[in-house]
Amino acid sequence: MTSRETYIISPAVAEDAPALTLLVNAAYRGEESRQGWTTEADLLDGTRIDLAAMQELIATPGTTVLKYLDNGIITGCVELKKTGNKLYLGMLSVKPFTQGKGIGKQLLQAAEAFAINNGCTIIYMTVISSRSELISWYVRHGYQLTGERKPFEVPDSRWGIPRQELEFAVLEKKLIL
């Protein structure tokens, strides 16, 4: 049996917050993130999320953070927030040294199943518009650019410090219930 056959995807709980915080920051920021292809280290300094923000996210009603456990170790996660018949997908993260092994795709499929099970007909997300490789990955998985752009605004430095002017591209996928 391979390690990919021993995975579990389930909702995160408060006790998972420290491991999830480390995972998300490793996937997006700093030198460790450069081991994978999803790094934002050249675009932003600082952290992607801190422990208090992760704890708040997990505790927020209407928000679910799914965690991907491989042999009991959290190696991936995704944030899901239901708003009416839409589901926001954010913070899809995979440990850098395990990227490219299908974990992100499995989390995306779990997010889509979650959306359908919760009566959502659309999943949408925002991606930094200059991250063409990541946008292409989502497009290959059925998401489409809407043409909408949103300003990249960080409420405080816990979310990172932009090195340049950034904006978000909005992507969405229509689901069949």
Buried (B, 14 or more C-beta within 10 A) or exposed (E): EEEEEEBEBEEBEEEBBEBBBBBBBBBBBBEBBEBBEBBBBEBBBBBBBBBEBBBEBBEEEEBBBBBBBBEEEBBBBBBBBBEEEBBBBBBBBBBBEBBEBEBBEBBBEBBBEBBBEEEBBBBBBBBBBBBEEBBEBBBEBBBEBEEEEEEBEEEEEBBBEBEEEBEBBBBBBEBEE
